[in-house]
Amino acid sequence: MVVALGSFGILFACLLFMYAALRSQAVAWPPPGLPELPLFLPLVNTGVIAGSSAMFVLALDALEGGRRSRAVGFIASTFALGCVFVGLQLLLWSRLADAGITMRTGALGTVVYVLTALHALHVVGGILALAYWLAFGLRDVLASAIGGAVRGGSRGGLAAHSTMLRLCGMYWHFVGVVWVVMFVTMFLL
């Protein structure tokens, strides 16, 4: 996982350096004739992704404390906030297009869409992993509640797979940190 995160980090770093190079060579930013990038939706999305990371931390804490159903609830919250993040990203792209910033608008549009789309794809990958752990955790809690195995068994239960869940958490926190760096770099500076 560390190698994968390192390679993803290098990818995003290269794209952010490309953005910085384009921006530093521009006479004005945003380029003349283009509006400023919106701040509100990316700011809300920053809060959403930060909240989802907090929910994941709470899920791991609950799991360590033996509170599986609470852990599953926090995983569900993380999953839901991840979906909200992607939904807000789609809304941001729509608002950018309405403001005249598209992939064909030049360097600004290209870089903004490429970076945010690549990030959104990584978030979707995290959402898929969260969906797996949510289903696995729900099956584990259900099996525990009825006192037996649910179809497919619990394969040792959620607690037995805490290392894998922690790796999922590393990935999820990584996409959160990348978003914060992107937010500061592209929308605040």
C-alpha positions in Angstrom: 0.0 0.0 0.0 2.8 2.4 0.8 4.3 1.9 -2.7 0.9 2.5 -4.3 0.3 5.6 -2.3 3.9 6.8 -3.1 3.2 6.3 -6.8 -0.1 8.1 -6.6 1.6 10.9 -4.6 4.2 11.3 -7.3 1.5 11.4 -10.0 -0.4 14.2 -8.2 2.8 16.0 -7.3 3.8 16.1 -11.0 0.4 17.4 -12.0 0.5 20.1 -9.3 4.0 21.1 -10.4 2.7 21.4 -13.9 -0.1 23.6 -12.7 2.4 25.7 -10.7 4.6 26.1 -13.8 1.7 27.1 -16.0 0.5 29.6 -13.4 3.9 31.1 -12.8 4.4 31.7 -16.5 1.0 33.4 -17.0 0.8 37.1 -17.0 -2.4 37.0 -15.0 -4.2 34.1 -13.3 -6.8 33.3 -14.1 -6.0 34.2 -17.7 -7.8 37.3 -19.0 -11.4 36.8 -20.0 -11.9 33.9 -17.6 -13.7 34.1 -14.2 -12.1 33.3 -10.9 -12.5 29.7 -9.8 -15.4 29.2 -7.4 -14.5 28.9 -3.8 -17.7 27.8 -2.0 -18.2 24.3 -3.4 -14.5 23.3 -3.1 -14.6 24.6 0.4 -17.6 22.5 1.3 -16.0 19.5 -0.4 -12.9 20.1 1.8 -15.1 19.9 4.9 -16.9 16.8 3.5 -13.6 14.9 2.8 -12.2 15.9 6.2 -15.4 14.8 7.9 -15.2 11.4 6.1 -11.6 10.9 7.3 -12.8 11.6 10.9 -15.6 9.1 10.4 -13.0 6.5 9.3 -10.8 7.2 12.4 -13.9 6.7 14.6 -14.7 3.4 12.8 -11.2 2.1 13.6 -11.5 3.2 17.2 -14.9 1.6 17.6 -13.5 -1.6 16.0 -10.6 -1.7 18.4 -13.0 -1.2 21.3 -15.1 -4.2 20.2 -18.0 -2.1 19.1 -18.6 -3.7 15.6 -22.0 -2.2 14.9 -20.7 1.3 15.7 -17.7 0.6 13.5 -20.0 -0.3 10.6 -22.0 2.8 11.2 -18.9 5.0 10.9 -17.9 3.1 7.8 -21.3 3.8 6.4 -20.9 7.5 7.2 -17.5 7.5 5.5 -19.0 5.9 2.5 -21.9 8.3 2.4 -19.6 11.4 2.7 -17.4 10.0 -0.1 -20.5 9.8 -2.3 -21.4 13.4 -1.3 -17.9 14.5 -2.2 -18.2 13.0 -5.7 -21.7 14.5 -6.1 -20.4 17.9 -5.2 -17.5 17.4 -7.6 -20.0 16.8 -10.4 -21.8 20.0 -9.4 -18.6 21.9 -9.4 -17.8 20.8 -12.9 -21.3 21.8 -14.0 -20.8 25.3 -12.4 -17.4 25.6 -14.0 -18.8 24.8 -17.4 -21.7 27.3 -16.9 -19.1 30.0 -16.1 -17.2 29.2 -19.3 -14.4 27.1 -17.9 -14.1 23.9 -19.9 -11.4 21.5 -21.0 -11.1 23.7 -24.2 -10.7 26.9 -22.3 -6.9 26.6 -22.3 -4.5 25.8 -19.5 -6.7 26.7 -16.6 -9.6 24.5 -17.7 -7.4 21.6 -18.7 -5.5 21.5 -15.5 -8.5 22.0 -13.3 -10.5 19.3 -15.0 -7.6 16.8 -15.3 -6.6 17.2 -11.6 -10.1 17.1 -10.2 -11.2 14.2 -12.4 -8.1 12.2 -11.6 -8.7 12.8 -7.9 -12.4 12.0 -8.2 -11.5 8.7 -9.8 -9.3 7.9 -6.9 -12.1 8.8 -4.5 -14.5 6.5 -6.4 -11.9 3.7 -6.0 -12.0 4.4 -2.2 -15.8 4.4 -2.2 -15.7 0.9 -3.9 -13.4 -0.3 -1.1 -15.6 1.2 1.5 -18.6 -0.5 -0.1 -16.9 -3.8 0.3 -16.0 -3.2 3.9 -19.5 -1.9 4.6 -21.1 -5.1 3.2 -18.5 -7.2 5.0 -19.1 -5.4 8.3 -22.9 -5.6 7.9 -22.7 -9.3 7.3 -20.5 -9.6 10.4 -22.8 -7.6 12.6 -25.8 -9.5 11.3 -24.1 -12.9 11.9 -23.3 -11.8 15.4 -26.9 -10.6 16.1 -28.5 -13.8 15.0 -25.9 -16.0 16.6 -24.8 -17.8 13.6 -23.2 -17.6 10.2 -24.8 -15.6 7.5 -24.6 -17.0 3.9 -21.0 -16.9 3.0 -19.8 -16.8 6.6 -18.2 -13.9 8.3 -14.6 -15.1 7.3 -13.3 -14.2 10.8 -15.4 -11.1 11.2 -14.5 -7.4 10.7 -12.1 -7.4 13.7 -10.0 -10.2 12.2 -9.4 -8.0 9.1 -8.5 -4.8 10.9 -5.1 -4.6 9.1 -6.8 -4.6 5.7 -9.3 -2.0 7.0 -6.4 0.1 8.2 -4.8 -0.1 4.7 -8.1 1.1 3.3 -8.0 4.0 5.8 -4.5 4.9 4.7 -5.8 5.2 1.1 -8.8 7.2 2.2 -6.8 9.6 4.3 -4.4 9.9 1.3 -7.1 11.1 -1.1 -8.3 13.5 1.6 -4.8 15.0 2.0 -4.4 15.3 -1.8 -7.7 17.1 -2.0 -6.6 19.6 0.7 -3.4 20.3 -1.2 -5.3 20.7 -4.5 -7.9 23.0 -2.8 -5.2 25.3 -1.3 -3.1 25.3 -4.5 -5.9 25.8 -7.1 -8.7 27.5 -5.3 -7.1 29.6 -2.5 -3.7 30.7 -3.9 
